[in-house]
Amino acid sequence: MTDKTALVTGANSGMGLATSAGLVQKGYRVLMACRSRERGEEALARIGQSGGPGSAELVLCDLADLASIRRFADDVHGRISSLDVLINNAGVVSPKRQETKDGFELALGVNHLGHFLATNLLLDLIKPAEGRIVVVASGAYKAGRIHFEDPHLRDGYNVVKSYGQSKLANILFARELALRLYADGVAVNSLHPGAVLTQLGVNRGTGFGQGVYRALGRMPSFQTPEEGASTAVYLADSPEVEGISREYFYRSRPNRLDRKAEDDETAARLWAWSEHEVGL
Ligand SMILES: NC(=O)c1ccc[n+]([C@@H]2O[C@H](COP(=O)([O-])OP(=O)(O)OC[C@H]3O[C@@H](n4cnc5c(N)ncnc54)[C@H](OP(=O)(O)O)[C@@H]3O)[C@@H](O)[C@H]2O)c1
């Protein structure tokens, strides 16, 4: 049992739901950040049915809308006075170029900029000396670069460029944040969950992508959401991770990064650019 509190973004589906359930099983109070009240309540009911010594509650947050993120941060501050674990898990991938409410390219806007603002607005709640921040990135970062000349990909959009950029941004953000929080003793690590069968890439409005989801489900090489969530739960809760920060994990072990993801100059430049974009 624990009296710890965790917040998980994208908690209604896939690995976010499995991570939330895993932490409730370990006795955490879990704040499940979801953009849809309906899907969030369904997920909450599923977690309630599975039991567990902890508890779960729904907090609404649309990471594609800066005003919603600010309301969410206020809501969280009204509910809790400290946070042990923040898991930035929500993510999107889109075959077509789309924009967030604030005109950001969707993947960069949700996967990176939305989490960048949300994390910064919640930082005062993270417990010094023991707090942990977990960033769910992806091995797809290898296909990305930060397009500082056209970050919102107005020219020559494609899905690999978009998702790869957003996931590289996740890792650069985690490494820069780890440096900034080093003196406070807050650990920040990122991870690649592996290939996991989830609703990632399935359009929630039209259902486009469900066929691919079903076809992939017949391939044994895909992990279940619970298997995929295991590294996030490990980074959130395992005593083995104490004192470890600024690492990138795969299968609950530190993994080597390509040089571009360890480029501190790019990470600092991305941080400054992101602050400007979200108005911090
Ligand atoms: N699946 C894989 O093989 C794989 C591999 C590497 C990395 N990842 C990463 O793993 C993470 C979890 O993805 P998943 O595979 O579990 O996919 P998923 O089942 O599609 O879950 C994604 C979650 O993100 C939420 N989300 C999307 N847009 C949002 C927004 N604007 N505001 C707030 N929440 C939003 C979704 O909410 P809705 O249900 O309301 O859309 C959902 O809860 C992502 O960061 C993804 O990049 C996945």
The ligand as an SDF file (V2000), in Angstrom:
LIG
                    3D

 48 52  0  0  0  0  0  0  0  0999 V2000
    1.1450    1.7360  -29.4880 N   0  0  0  0  0  0  0  0  0  0  0  0
    2.4360    1.6980  -29.7890 C   0  0  0  0  0  0  0  0  0  0  0  0
    2.9390    0.7530  -30.4340 O   0  0  0  0  0  0  0  0  0  0  0  0
    3.3440    2.7960  -29.3250 C   0  0  0  0  0  0  0  0  0  0  0  0
    4.7150    2.6960  -29.6140 C   0  0  0  0  0  0  0  0  0  0  0  0
    5.5630    3.7010  -29.1670 C   0  0  0  0  0  0  0  0  0  0  0  0
    5.0460    4.7610  -28.4310 C   0  0  0  0  0  0  0  0  0  0  0  0
    3.7170    4.8490  -28.1870 N   0  0  0  0  0  0  0  0  0  0  0  0
    3.2250    5.9920  -27.3900 C   0  0  0  0  0  0  0  0  0  0  0  0
    2.4550    5.5130  -26.3200 O   0  0  0  0  0  0  0  0  0  0  0  0
    1.5740    6.5490  -25.8590 C   0  0  0  0  0  0  0  0  0  0  0  0
    0.1840    5.9710  -25.5920 C   0  0  0  0  0  0  0  0  0  0  0  0
   -0.4010    5.6280  -26.8220 O   0  0  0  0  0  0  0  0  0  0  0  0
   -1.2850    4.2970  -27.0300 P   0  0  0  0  0  0  0  0  0  0  0  0
   -0.5030    3.4370  -27.9600 O   0  0  0  0  0  0  0  0  0  0  0  0
   -1.7460    3.7560  -25.7330 O   0  0  0  0  0  0  0  0  0  0  0  0
   -2.4950    4.8990  -27.8980 O   0  0  0  0  0  0  0  0  0  0  0  0
   -4.0480    5.1520  -27.6350 P   0  0  0  0  0  0  0  0  0  0  0  0
   -4.7250    3.9290  -27.1620 O   0  0  0  0  0  0  0  0  0  0  0  0
   -4.5190    5.7990  -28.8830 O   0  0  0  0  0  0  0  0  0  0  0  0
   -4.0440    6.2160  -26.4440 O   0  0  0  0  0  0  0  0  0  0  0  0
   -3.7090    7.5570  -26.6660 C   0  0  0  0  0  0  0  0  0  0  0  0
   -4.3360    8.4050  -25.5830 C   0  0  0  0  0  0  0  0  0  0  0  0
   -4.0010    9.7930  -25.8530 O   0  0  0  0  0  0  0  0  0  0  0  0
   -5.2040   10.5450  -25.7330 C   0  0  0  0  0  0  0  0  0  0  0  0
   -5.2040   11.7850  -26.5140 N   0  0  0  0  0  0  0  0  0  0  0  0
   -5.1420   11.9330  -27.8520 C   0  0  0  0  0  0  0  0  0  0  0  0
   -5.2860   13.2320  -28.1850 N   0  0  0  0  0  0  0  0  0  0  0  0
   -5.4460   13.9160  -27.0190 C   0  0  0  0  0  0  0  0  0  0  0  0
   -5.6650   15.2690  -26.6980 C   0  0  0  0  0  0  0  0  0  0  0  0
   -5.7900   16.2120  -27.6450 N   0  0  0  0  0  0  0  0  0  0  0  0
   -5.7800   15.6130  -25.3940 N   0  0  0  0  0  0  0  0  0  0  0  0
   -5.7010   14.6920  -24.4200 C   0  0  0  0  0  0  0  0  0  0  0  0
   -5.5200   13.3810  -24.6630 N   0  0  0  0  0  0  0  0  0  0  0  0
   -5.3850   12.9970  -25.9420 C   0  0  0  0  0  0  0  0  0  0  0  0
   -6.2850    9.6060  -26.2430 C   0  0  0  0  0  0  0  0  0  0  0  0
   -7.5650   10.0790  -25.8590 O   0  0  0  0  0  0  0  0  0  0  0  0
   -8.8620    9.7490  -26.7950 P   0  0  0  0  0  0  0  0  0  0  0  0
   -9.1820    8.3050  -26.5880 O   0  0  0  0  0  0  0  0  0  0  0  0
   -9.8990   10.6720  -26.2910 O   0  0  0  0  0  0  0  0  0  0  0  0
   -8.4470   10.0270  -28.2060 O   0  0  0  0  0  0  0  0  0  0  0  0
   -5.8660    8.3300  -25.5460 C   0  0  0  0  0  0  0  0  0  0  0  0
   -6.3120    8.3300  -24.2160 O   0  0  0  0  0  0  0  0  0  0  0  0
    1.6190    7.6370  -26.9330 C   0  0  0  0  0  0  0  0  0  0  0  0
    2.4130    8.6990  -26.4670 O   0  0  0  0  0  0  0  0  0  0  0  0
    2.2910    6.9390  -28.1100 C   0  0  0  0  0  0  0  0  0  0  0  0
    2.9930    7.8530  -28.9250 O   0  0  0  0  0  0  0  0  0  0  0  0
    2.8510    3.8900  -28.6170 C   0  0  0  0  0  0  0  0  0  0  0  0
  1  2  1  0
  2  3  2  0
  2  4  1  0
  4  5  1  0
  4 48  2  0
  5  6  2  0
  6  7  1  0
  7  8  2  0
  8  9  1  0
  8 48  1  0
  9 10  1  0
  9 46  1  0
 10 11  1  0
 11 12  1  0
 11 44  1  0
 12 13  1  0
 13 14  1  0
 14 15  2  0
 14 16  1  0
 14 17  1  0
 17 18  1  0
 18 19  2  0
 18 20  1  0
 18 21  1  0
 21 22  1  0
 22 23  1  0
 23 24  1  0
 23 42  1  0
 24 25  1  0
 25 26  1  0
 25 36  1  0
 26 27  1  0
 26 35  1  0
 27 28  2  0
 28 29  1  0
 29 30  1  0
 29 35  2  0
 30 31  1  0
 30 32  2  0
 32 33  1  0
 33 34  2  0
 34 35  1  0
 36 37  1  0
 36 42  1  0
 37 38  1  0
 38 39  2  0
 38 40  1  0
 38 41  1  0
 42 43  1  0
 44 45  1  0
 44 46  1  0
 46 47  1  0
M  CHG  2   8   1  16  -1
M  END
$$$$
